[in-house]
Amino acid sequence: MSELSVLYEDDSLIAIDKPSGLLVHRSWLAKDAKEFALQMLRDQIGQHVFPAHRLDRPTSGVLLFAKDADTARALTTAFTERQVEKRYHAVVRGYLGDGFLDYPLREELDKIADKQANQDKEAQPAQTHYRCLQQIELPYAVGKRHPTSRYSLMELRPVTGRKHQLRRHMSHLRHPIIGDSHHGDGRHNRFFREHFECQRLLLAATYLAFQHPHSGQRVEVQLPIPEPLLRAFA
């Protein structure tokens, strides 16, 4: 893989555009992975870095790192206390309008890694704002019920940060994100692979805004919507 694209950098912070399919750091749950954003960035800039938050492996976009442990702790606190503004873009099945979903989520536990975890833990609060940017109807019968297929390009703003929150929330609304192999619709995922050569989850972290932990200045890191998310709408 080529060098990671740096979106923002100063003496204590660095933000990159994480490609879809790249793990943030090494995980024994993904033994097939050979490259990791943490190690790649460390080698690229020649110093240790500390992830301030996480993105799922299939999700692309803005990923923030600290260059020292103190800055990392401050950023982790900011994320935990919801002082960071996050925006994502996604393509979902069907026509979805604007709204706000307040739907608690049970923690998704791995059968092996979380064997000792409390299996009866109560669902945690989870809230997401969503806004429709564009809709399209294509002349293809992907399912058996309709002669055409509809899709929406969405801006998603999570208030909380639960595991797979956006993917699970969109699935709960019956408008799963295209390319989601766990919570999505396999027929529409296959349609996008075959017609638009989309081999990835159509979800991208496109914006982060927060108060710099040292200067107190507002920092905004932004990305354009990735081309694969726009392909069907072109």
Contacts in CASP RR format, 6 or more apart in sequence:
PFRMAT RR
TARGET T0000
AUTHOR 0000-0000-0000
METHOD contacts of the structure
MODEL  1
MSELSVLYEDDSLIAIDKPSGLLVHRSWLAKDAKEFALQMLRDQIGQHVF
PAHRLDRPTSGVLLFAKDADTARALTTAFTERQVEKRYHAVVRGYLGDGF
LDYPLREELDKIADKQANQDKEAQPAQTHYRCLQQIELPYAVGKRHPTSR
YSLMELRPVTGRKHQLRRHMSHLRHPIIGDSHHGDGRHNRFFREHFECQR
LLLAATYLAFQHPHSGQRVEVQLPIPEPLLRAFA
1 19 0 8 1.000
1 22 0 8 1.000
1 35 0 8 1.000
1 40 0 8 1.000
3 44 0 8 1.000
4 16 0 8 1.000
4 17 0 8 1.000
4 18 0 8 1.000
4 19 0 8 1.000
4 37 0 8 1.000
4 40 0 8 1.000
4 41 0 8 1.000
4 44 0 8 1.000
5 16 0 8 1.000
5 17 0 8 1.000
6 14 0 8 1.000
6 15 0 8 1.000
6 16 0 8 1.000
7 15 0 8 1.000
7 16 0 8 1.000
7 17 0 8 1.000
7 62 0 8 1.000
7 221 0 8 1.000
7 222 0 8 1.000
7 223 0 8 1.000
8 14 0 8 1.000
8 15 0 8 1.000
8 219 0 8 1.000
8 221 0 8 1.000
9 15 0 8 1.000
10 212 0 8 1.000
11 67 0 8 1.000
12 66 0 8 1.000
12 67 0 8 1.000
12 68 0 8 1.000
12 71 0 8 1.000
12 213 0 8 1.000
12 214 0 8 1.000
13 64 0 8 1.000
13 65 0 8 1.000
13 66 0 8 1.000
13 67 0 8 1.000
13 71 0 8 1.000
13 75 0 8 1.000
13 212 0 8 1.000
13 219 0 8 1.000
14 41 0 8 1.000
14 45 0 8 1.000
14 49 0 8 1.000
14 64 0 8 1.000
14 65 0 8 1.000
14 67 0 8 1.000
15 62 0 8 1.000
15 63 0 8 1.000
15 64 0 8 1.000
15 65 0 8 1.000
15 208 0 8 1.000
15 221 0 8 1.000
16 37 0 8 1.000
16 41 0 8 1.000
16 62 0 8 1.000
16 63 0 8 1.000
16 65 0 8 1.000
17 60 0 8 1.000
17 61 0 8 1.000
17 62 0 8 1.000
17 63 0 8 1.000
17 223 0 8 1.000
18 24 0 8 1.000
18 37 0 8 1.000
18 55 0 8 1.000
18 59 0 8 1.000
18 60 0 8 1.000
18 61 0 8 1.000
18 62 0 8 1.000
18 63 0 8 1.000
18 205 0 8 1.000
19 60 0 8 1.000
20 58 0 8 1.000
20 59 0 8 1.000
20 60 0 8 1.000
20 200 0 8 1.000
20 201 0 8 1.000
20 204 0 8 1.000
21 57 0 8 1.000
21 58 0 8 1.000
21 60 0 8 1.000
21 200 0 8 1.000
22 35 0 8 1.000
22 36 0 8 1.000
22 37 0 8 1.000
22 40 0 8 1.000
22 57 0 8 1.000
23 30 0 8 1.000
23 33 0 8 1.000
23 35 0 8 1.000
23 36 0 8 1.000
23 37 0 8 1.000
23 57 0 8 1.000
24 36 0 8 1.000
24 37 0 8 1.000
24 38 0 8 1.000
24 51 0 8 1.000
24 54 0 8 1.000
24 55 0 8 1.000
24 57 0 8 1.000
24 63 0 8 1.000
25 36 0 8 1.000
25 37 0 8 1.000
25 38 0 8 1.000
25 39 0 8 1.000
25 51 0 8 1.000
26 33 0 8 1.000
26 36 0 8 1.000
26 38 0 8 1.000
26 39 0 8 1.000
27 33 0 8 1.000
29 110 0 8 1.000
29 112 0 8 1.000
29 113 0 8 1.000
30 57 0 8 1.000
33 57 0 8 1.000
37 51 0 8 1.000
37 63 0 8 1.000
38 49 0 8 1.000
38 51 0 8 1.000
38 65 0 8 1.000
41 49 0 8 1.000
41 65 0 8 1.000
42 48 0 8 1.000
42 49 0 8 1.000
47 67 0 8 1.000
48 67 0 8 1.000
49 65 0 8 1.000
49 66 0 8 1.000
49 67 0 8 1.000
50 65 0 8 1.000
50 66 0 8 1.000
50 67 0 8 1.000
50 68 0 8 1.000
50 69 0 8 1.000
50 71 0 8 1.000
50 72 0 8 1.000
51 63 0 8 1.000
51 64 0 8 1.000
51 65 0 8 1.000
51 72 0 8 1.000
52 64 0 8 1.000
52 65 0 8 1.000
52 66 0 8 1.000
52 72 0 8 1.000
52 75 0 8 1.000
52 76 0 8 1.000
52 79 0 8 1.000
53 63 0 8 1.000
53 64 0 8 1.000
53 75 0 8 1.000
53 76 0 8 1.000
53 79 0 8 1.000
53 84 0 8 1.000
55 61 0 8 1.000
55 63 0 8 1.000
55 205 0 8 1.000
56 164 0 8 1.000
56 167 0 8 1.000
56 201 0 8 1.000
56 203 0 8 1.000
58 179 0 8 1.000
58 180 0 8 1.000
58 200 0 8 1.000
58 201 0 8 1.000
58 203 0 8 1.000
59 88 0 8 1.000
59 201 0 8 1.000
59 203 0 8 1.000
59 204 0 8 1.000
59 205 0 8 1.000
60 200 0 8 1.000
60 203 0 8 1.000
60 204 0 8 1.000
60 205 0 8 1.000
60 226 0 8 1.000
61 204 0 8 1.000
61 205 0 8 1.000
61 206 0 8 1.000
61 223 0 8 1.000
61 226 0 8 1.000
62 205 0 8 1.000
62 206 0 8 1.000
62 207 0 8 1.000
62 208 0 8 1.000
62 221 0 8 1.000
62 222 0 8 1.000
62 223 0 8 1.000
63 205 0 8 1.000
64 75 0 8 1.000
64 208 0 8 1.000
64 221 0 8 1.000
66 72 0 8 1.000
66 74 0 8 1.000
66 75 0 8 1.000
71 213 0 8 1.000
71 214 0 8 1.000
74 213 0 8 1.000
75 210 0 8 1.000
75 213 0 8 1.000
78 84 0 8 1.000
78 210 0 8 1.000
78 211 0 8 1.000
78 213 0 8 1.000
82 159 0 8 1.000
82 160 0 8 1.000
83 210 0 8 1.000
83 211 0 8 1.000
84 208 0 8 1.000
84 209 0 8 1.000
84 210 0 8 1.000
85 157 0 8 1.000
85 207 0 8 1.000
85 208 0 8 1.000
85 209 0 8 1.000
85 210 0 8 1.000
86 157 0 8 1.000
86 158 0 8 1.000
86 205 0 8 1.000
86 207 0 8 1.000
86 208 0 8 1.000
87 155 0 8 1.000
87 156 0 8 1.000
87 157 0 8 1.000
87 205 0 8 1.000
87 206 0 8 1.000
87 207 0 8 1.000
88 155 0 8 1.000
88 156 0 8 1.000
88 157 0 8 1.000
88 158 0 8 1.000
88 166 0 8 1.000
88 203 0 8 1.000
88 204 0 8 1.000
88 205 0 8 1.000
88 206 0 8 1.000
89 133 0 8 1.000
89 153 0 8 1.000
89 154 0 8 1.000
89 155 0 8 1.000
89 156 0 8 1.000
89 203 0 8 1.000
89 204 0 8 1.000
89 206 0 8 1.000
89 225 0 8 1.000
89 226 0 8 1.000
89 229 0 8 1.000
90 153 0 8 1.000
90 154 0 8 1.000
90 156 0 8 1.000
90 166 0 8 1.000
90 170 0 8 1.000
90 177 0 8 1.000
90 178 0 8 1.000
90 202 0 8 1.000
90 203 0 8 1.000
90 204 0 8 1.000
90 229 0 8 1.000
91 151 0 8 1.000
91 152 0 8 1.000
91 153 0 8 1.000
91 154 0 8 1.000
91 177 0 8 1.000
91 178 0 8 1.000
91 202 0 8 1.000
91 229 0 8 1.000
91 232 0 8 1.000
92 151 0 8 1.000
92 152 0 8 1.000
92 154 0 8 1.000
92 170 0 8 1.000
92 175 0 8 1.000
92 176 0 8 1.000
92 177 0 8 1.000
92 178 0 8 1.000
93 149 0 8 1.000
93 150 0 8 1.000
93 151 0 8 1.000
93 175 0 8 1.000
93 176 0 8 1.000
93 178 0 8 1.000
93 184 0 8 1.000
93 185 0 8 1.000
93 188 0 8 1.000
94 135 0 8 1.000
94 149 0 8 1.000
94 150 0 8 1.000
94 151 0 8 1.000
94 152 0 8 1.000
94 175 0 8 1.000
95 132 0 8 1.000
95 135 0 8 1.000
95 150 0 8 1.000
95 152 0 8 1.000
96 130 0 8 1.000
96 132 0 8 1.000
96 152 0 8 1.000
96 154 0 8 1.000
96 170 0 8 1.000
96 173 0 8 1.000
96 175 0 8 1.000
97 130 0 8 1.000
97 131 0 8 1.000
97 132 0 8 1.000
97 152 0 8 1.000
98 130 0 8 1.000
98 131 0 8 1.000
98 132 0 8 1.000
99 129 0 8 1.000
99 130 0 8 1.000
99 131 0 8 1.000
100 127 0 8 1.000
100 128 0 8 1.000
100 129 0 8 1.000
100 130 0 8 1.000
101 127 0 8 1.000
101 128 0 8 1.000
101 130 0 8 1.000
101 169 0 8 1.000
101 172 0 8 1.000
101 173 0 8 1.000
102 125 0 8 1.000
102 126 0 8 1.000
102 127 0 8 1.000
103 126 0 8 1.000
103 127 0 8 1.000
103 169 0 8 1.000
103 172 0 8 1.000
104 123 0 8 1.000
104 124 0 8 1.000
104 125 0 8 1.000
104 126 0 8 1.000
105 123 0 8 1.000
105 124 0 8 1.000
105 126 0 8 1.000
105 162 0 8 1.000
105 163 0 8 1.000
105 165 0 8 1.000
105 168 0 8 1.000
105 169 0 8 1.000
106 121 0 8 1.000
106 122 0 8 1.000
106 123 0 8 1.000
106 124 0 8 1.000
107 117 0 8 1.000
107 121 0 8 1.000
107 124 0 8 1.000
107 162 0 8 1.000
107 163 0 8 1.000
108 163 0 8 1.000
108 164 0 8 1.000
108 168 0 8 1.000
109 117 0 8 1.000
109 119 0 8 1.000
124 160 0 8 1.000
124 162 0 8 1.000
125 160 0 8 1.000
126 158 0 8 1.000
126 160 0 8 1.000
126 161 0 8 1.000
126 162 0 8 1.000
126 165 0 8 1.000
126 168 0 8 1.000
126 169 0 8 1.000
127 158 0 8 1.000
127 159 0 8 1.000
127 160 0 8 1.000
128 156 0 8 1.000
128 157 0 8 1.000
128 158 0 8 1.000
128 159 0 8 1.000
128 165 0 8 1.000
128 166 0 8 1.000
128 169 0 8 1.000
129 156 0 8 1.000
129 157 0 8 1.000
129 158 0 8 1.000
129 159 0 8 1.000
130 154 0 8 1.000
130 155 0 8 1.000
130 156 0 8 1.000
130 157 0 8 1.000
130 169 0 8 1.000
130 170 0 8 1.000
131 154 0 8 1.000
131 155 0 8 1.000
131 157 0 8 1.000
132 152 0 8 1.000
132 153 0 8 1.000
132 154 0 8 1.000
133 152 0 8 1.000
133 153 0 8 1.000
133 154 0 8 1.000
133 155 0 8 1.000
134 152 0 8 1.000
134 153 0 8 1.000
134 233 0 8 1.000
135 150 0 8 1.000
135 151 0 8 1.000
135 152 0 8 1.000
135 153 0 8 1.000
136 150 0 8 1.000
136 151 0 8 1.000
136 232 0 8 1.000
136 233 0 8 1.000
137 148 0 8 1.000
137 149 0 8 1.000
137 150 0 8 1.000
138 148 0 8 1.000
138 149 0 8 1.000
138 150 0 8 1.000
138 151 0 8 1.000
138 232 0 8 1.000
139 147 0 8 1.000
139 148 0 8 1.000
140 148 0 8 1.000
140 149 0 8 1.000
140 191 0 8 1.000
140 195 0 8 1.000
141 147 0 8 1.000
141 148 0 8 1.000
141 149 0 8 1.000
142 149 0 8 1.000
142 187 0 8 1.000
142 188 0 8 1.000
142 191 0 8 1.000
143 149 0 8 1.000
143 187 0 8 1.000
149 188 0 8 1.000
149 191 0 8 1.000
151 178 0 8 1.000
151 232 0 8 1.000
151 233 0 8 1.000
152 175 0 8 1.000
153 225 0 8 1.000
153 229 0 8 1.000
153 230 0 8 1.000
153 233 0 8 1.000
154 170 0 8 1.000
156 166 0 8 1.000
156 170 0 8 1.000
158 165 0 8 1.000
158 166 0 8 1.000
162 168 0 8 1.000
164 182 0 8 1.000
164 183 0 8 1.000
166 177 0 8 1.000
166 203 0 8 1.000
167 176 0 8 1.000
167 177 0 8 1.000
167 180 0 8 1.000
167 182 0 8 1.000
167 183 0 8 1.000
167 184 0 8 1.000
167 201 0 8 1.000
167 203 0 8 1.000
168 183 0 8 1.000
170 176 0 8 1.000
170 177 0 8 1.000
170 183 0 8 1.000
171 177 0 8 1.000
171 180 0 8 1.000
171 183 0 8 1.000
171 184 0 8 1.000
176 183 0 8 1.000
176 184 0 8 1.000
176 185 0 8 1.000
176 188 0 8 1.000
177 183 0 8 1.000
177 184 0 8 1.000
177 201 0 8 1.000
177 202 0 8 1.000
177 203 0 8 1.000
178 184 0 8 1.000
178 188 0 8 1.000
178 189 0 8 1.000
178 192 0 8 1.000
178 198 0 8 1.000
178 201 0 8 1.000
178 202 0 8 1.000
179 186 0 8 1.000
179 188 0 8 1.000
179 189 0 8 1.000
179 192 0 8 1.000
179 198 0 8 1.000
179 200 0 8 1.000
179 201 0 8 1.000
179 202 0 8 1.000
180 189 0 8 1.000
180 201 0 8 1.000
180 203 0 8 1.000
181 189 0 8 1.000
181 201 0 8 1.000
192 198 0 8 1.000
192 202 0 8 1.000
192 232 0 8 1.000
193 199 0 8 1.000
195 232 0 8 1.000
196 228 0 8 1.000
196 231 0 8 1.000
196 232 0 8 1.000
197 231 0 8 1.000
198 228 0 8 1.000
198 231 0 8 1.000
200 228 0 8 1.000
202 228 0 8 1.000
202 229 0 8 1.000
204 223 0 8 1.000
204 225 0 8 1.000
204 226 0 8 1.000
204 229 0 8 1.000
205 223 0 8 1.000
206 222 0 8 1.000
206 223 0 8 1.000
206 224 0 8 1.000
206 225 0 8 1.000
207 220 0 8 1.000
207 221 0 8 1.000
207 222 0 8 1.000
207 223 0 8 1.000
208 219 0 8 1.000
208 220 0 8 1.000
208 221 0 8 1.000
208 222 0 8 1.000
209 218 0 8 1.000
209 219 0 8 1.000
209 220 0 8 1.000
209 221 0 8 1.000
210 218 0 8 1.000
210 219 0 8 1.000
211 217 0 8 1.000
211 218 0 8 1.000
211 219 0 8 1.000
212 218 0 8 1.000
212 219 0 8 1.000
END
